[in-house]
Amino acid sequence: MVLKKGIYKGNEKPREVEALQCNICKRKVAILGCVLGQNKTTCEQREKCAIIKSSFGNLYLFDELSCTSELNCGKMRAADSESYLTFEYTCCETDFCN
């Protein structure tokens, strides 16, 4: 965890909050590992580390590693209403857990 300045109001004193650190990879393929965009990042407030599984129908394509809104965690989302392309979000809450 890294410390970041927290949000505060009025005459409250600024406080530091712990910020989650996560791996980044735009394309991670099972056998090869990360093949595009490998890095590390610090998430914003209300974000968690995520592994996002991309599939076309029942065909697994690749994973993406990143930070995501905690609202996405545990969800499967479609690219659009007419596509078979889906993204399944699995989240975790410790540094570099993805």
N, C-alpha and C positions, 0 to 999 in steps of 0.2 A: 504494500500500500504506500502511496505517496500522500503527503499532506497538501491540501488545497485550501484556499480561503473559502469559507462558507458564505452563504447568503444571510444577510441580517437586515433588520428594519430599525428605523428611528435611532434612538440612542443606545441600542444594544451594542455590545462589543463584538467585533469580528471574531469568529471562531474558526479554527481549522478543522476540516473534516478529512477523513481518509478517502482516497480515490482509488478505485479498482484499476489494476493494470492488466491488460489482455494482449494476447497474440493477435496478429493480423495476418491473414493470407487470403488473397482473392480467389485462388483456385488450389484446393488441396485434393489430390487424387490418392486413393487408398495405397497403391503400391509405390508410387513415386514420392509421396509427401507433398510439400508446398512447391508448386511450379510457377506461381505468379504472385508478386506483391507481398513478400514476407517482411514483417516488421513487428513492432510492439507499439502499444498506445496506452494512454490513460483515458478511461471512460469519464463521461460527464455524470452529473448527479442523476439518479434514477435509471442508470444503465447498468447492464451486467455483461459479463463475457458470454459469448455465444458461439456455438457451432451451428451453422445453417446448412442443412442438407438439401441440395438441389436435385430434383428428380423430374423426369419426363414420363408421366404415367407411372408404371412400376419400375422403370429403368433409372437406377442411380446414376447421376452425372458427376457431381463433385461436391465437396464441402467448402464453405467459406468461414473463416474465423474472423470475428470482429467484436465490437461492442454493439449492443442493441438495447432499445427501450425495454424495460422490464415488462411492459404490456405485451410484447411479442413472445415472451417465454412460454414454452409448452404449446405454441400454436402452429398450425400449418396454414400457410397462405398461398393463394394462387397468384400467378403473375398477372392474369386478367381473367375475365369471366369465360372466355372462349379457348383458353389454353390448357394443356395438360401439364404445363410447367408449374411445379409447386416447390415451396420452400418451408422446411420444417425446422423450427427454432428450439434448440436445447441450450439452456443457460446454466451458468455456475457463478459462484460468488467469492472465489479466492483468486489471488494474483496468478495470472498465466495458467488458469485451470482449463482453458480451451486449447 
